[in-house]
Amino acid sequence: MRKSCGERIARYARRPGERYVWAGCAAAATGFALASGLTPHRVWGWSAGAGYALAALLAWGSAPRRAARAVAVAGAALLPLVGLMAAGAGQSEVAVIERSGHLLATTGSPYVAVPGSVTDFNPYLPGMALFGVLPGDPRWWLGGVFVATLAVACPRGVGPLLACPLVALPFAVGGVDLPVAGLMCLGLAVAGRGRPGGAGLVLGAAAALKWTAWPALPVALALLVVREGGLSALRCAVVGLGTATAVVLPCALTDPAGFFRNVVAFPLGLTATASPAGSPLPGHLLAAHVPGGRVIALALLAVGALLLGVSLAVRPPGTVRAAAGRLALGLGLATALMPATRFGYLVYPLLLAALAHEPAHRGLEVGDRAVERTPA
């Protein structure tokens, strides 16, 4: 029987090596605090470093294993989140969401029509602005949606994943990718239940937040074709596209030029203002250091998308685990090949990989084992 990401970590935690895992996380977080030039990142690094170090000490002694993990989650995710919100500090996307919410409420469009600086751009789809309309700091709602969706899609991995630095950092400082990834996981899981309408609604909501969610829809459709048939897949497609269109289209029609500049031209590097996303991954290195590298990176990205589409047609996934694994691979390649990319985008393949190792629970994947036993 497959073990979930959380069970695997828990099994490893029963070994003496757990203390070294937390110690390594403490060293990495502290080093991050020393190296970063951003105040929210430094705050997170010192808090997370202390939390991981205390977790390592607890793991070294006779304290319950759950206590060490709880301390790691508190130090790396919860305490820096509360502290940064109290201080009004966060990554730039928090201010972008707050401004977009205000613009949506007052003008009907969440975009600055003629952005002049990088902080004027809003590369997110209109659904993200709803987090800025809601009262309070957007991070409450971003984190709440993430935890709620993950608790349904991948319940046994919530604690270990929140303790993971790649998740804990965006959770505390700004995390716009977390609710998108959580909804993607939930959408695949609901499709595994044989509920195409619900899957379409969830995936449509994710697609209304950010472009990165759109690859999840064809993967879910391929899964539904295998498990439920073409009519169920069509229903999922209609609901998903209808949900996304209902959110995106009114804003696009209100200010089509602003919509194009912010969510199409800016992410593709077609504006005079360059995107600040520039982690040294292959796509960015090609774009920055090779003549014509941006075109090469975009061509490789298109080839990767084509190969993913071909794989869905030739060998569609028959289980949620297989679908999550396929999507994790595709988004991992996309993160590596995008000209404007960040290490933080790796949270997508990480969470989907966790779902790929999550065992069936509470009927979430009814029939998965039967499908897995069925000969190809």
PyMOL commands that set and color helices and strands:
alter all, ss='L'
color gray80, all
select helices_A, chain A and resi 5-13+18-35+39-60+65-87+92-107+118-120+126-133+138-153+155-163+165-173+177-192+196-207+211-213+216-227+230-254+256-265+282-289+293-314+320-337+343-356+368-373
alter helices_A, ss='H'
color red, helices_A
deselect
rebuild
show_as cartoon
